[in-house]
Structures are given as C-alpha cells and as structure tokens.
Amino acid sequence: MKQTTLNDCRLIELDTIGHQRRGNLTVCENGYNMPFDVKRVYYLYDVPGGESRGGHSHRELHEMIVAVSGSFTVTLDDGKEKRSYMLNRSNKGLHIVPGIWRTLDDFSSGAVCLVLASDKYIEADYIRLYEDFLESKSEN
C-alpha cells in the first residue's frame, strides 16, 4: 500500500449547471472531474441518530463521498493526524485516497451519503481493525 497522508485527500467542487426555475444538475464524470474511474456507486440513508458508519480503511480503493441531501461529518485519520469535514453541499465531494481511516458521524435527519468508488466490493481491500490500520501504516 502506498504511503498516504491527509494532504492527499481533498474536497472537490463538482460542476453544477443551475437554472433559477428548474433547479440544479451536478455532474460526476469519468475522465473529466473525477480523480479516478468510477466502478461502483452506493449510498447510505436512514442512518439512525447517534450512529456511525465507516470505521475502516482501504488498501487500494479510492472513494468520493458526497452529501446529496442533509449533512454529516467525515473524519479522516492517516495514523498521525485527524481532520474532519462537514459535508452538506451536493456539489462538493470529498476524495479519500487509499490508506486513510474514515468514520462518518452526525447524520442529519434525511441525510443521503453518495459514495463513488474506484472498484467493485473486494473484502480483502478493507482494513477493519484500527490496530491493523496503524500497523499497515508503520510497515511503509
């Protein structure tokens, strides 16, 4: 796994076409405004108050997380420092690179979290125990 830090993750402003009477359209497009090719899309919703999601890292997978409705907090951890992002705009995505631990908390009522991923679901790509994550970071 490539050694990564929080500085490799970033908020990306997604192109939005706005029309005063008809609303907005936001675009995520492979080869255009995505930092990776999207191979899997999923979304989280109806997360009960006080519950967390995430709590893992990936060895190779890139993800873009977007709050398409409502808000939630994404906390990133590279093993040395932590940084939190309040996502609440459907035209901003948080690009998370491999080797970064993430947790999602503080979901507002009606929040919908869209995740665009660089590959299909591969269980072996997940690091699910924080101690194993820290060990993987010290190996590089």
Secondary structure by P-SEA (a helix, b strand, c coil): ccccccccbbbbbcbbbbbccbbbbbbbbccccccccccccccccccccccccccccccbbbbbbbcccbbbbbbbbcccbbbbbbcccccbbbbbcccbbbbbcccccbbbbbbbbccccccccccccaaaaaaaaaac
